[in-house]
């Protein structure tokens, strides 16, 4: 498989996992109203970090997509 396309797909899978974790944290934060304030702050901070990681990975994916398209175009030209 093409190197850049494989990298993009790997990033896409990781982004999906991170989004699932964010959703789980969001659910816990909404559901548990008796959570200690410090624990709530820690979970909110974790959620923010995961969200930042998703944004960073999505930016990288946009960059990778350009190279993946060039790879694909180069292979088509060689065929």
Secondary structure, 3 states (H helix, E strand, C coil): CCHHHHHHHHHHHHHHHHHHHHHHHHHHHHHCCCCCHHHHHHHHHHHHHHHHHHHHHHHHHHHHHHHHHHHHHHHHHHC
